[in-house]
Amino acid sequence: MVDDDLLRLVFTCCHPSLALEAQVALALRTLCGLTVAEVARALLVSEPAMAKRLVRTRQKISAARIPYRVPPDHELPNRWAGVLATVHLVLNEGHTATAGDDLVRQGLVDQAIGLARLLHRLQPDDPGAMGLLALGLLLDSRRLTRTGPDGVVLLADQDRDLWDRGQIAEAVSLLGEALRRTPTTPDRYVVQAAIAACHALAPTWEDTDWGAVVSWYDTLVTIDPSPVVLLNRAVAIGERDGAEAGLLELESGEGLDHYSLWHAARGGLLRRAGRDDLAREAELRAAELPMSDPQRRVVLRHLDGDAG
């Protein structure tokens, strides 16, 4: 039985007669406090399109007389995917805000981890719930090291002695159990947690097993070939095989021209490849698009370095 008020309402929004994206958008907007713009960025659509989608979803709920009530236990499995996806997107927005003054919205991170714990308690044998909780713990383990006096501290420069080893140990235990339960068809959240674990367990940036990271991204692409997954895979390939290889992968993708982090990643790879003029163009484009202010300051520092 779902005994947390917020989680009960998330299950209520995730009605199986609605498309999965509509379920998630409605839950994020109505229950989790995200604005229409934040929901749109989370789902990689324009703000006007998301506003129209939310209106259509509410109209469908009204026309079909879908009740806003907590579903009985036997209906929970049909809503599970939407609930997991909602909690995952809350975690993403909390871990790396898509706009605003702060890189991290810790309240959303705490909310997402709390909901993931409740989901794991509700279905303790479910690999998706295990993976989602493990992912949240691994990402949050770095909270003390991700910002500093000058703004964002990149992963390569973070003080790993300050990472929360208790959270990492709990996450790795959950991840191991989830992988044992999905030996041939890993869950998407389990794979994402495995990628995060590659970083959490590396003693230094230089010790990161980029071969393993790319291999896990190869697996994730078979489950979720979304533009953002392909972007992250390209960045990992750039670390494993060099900047030009990463650029080749990055520029073969589509659908992220309005995504600031795609341009920022491209700028970073171009700089490593010695193509500074093109890097500047990419970073200028990134700075024009929505991102958190701390992330924008990182991009602008690169541009100021050119000017200096």
Helices and strands as residue ranges (DSSP letters): H 5-13, H 20-30, H 36-42, H 47-63, G 73-79, H 80-95, H 106-122, H 127-140, G 143-145, E 147-148, E 151-152, G 155-157, G 160-162, H 165-181, H 188-201, G 205-207, H 210-223, H 227-241, H 243-251, H 260-272, H 276-288, H 293-307
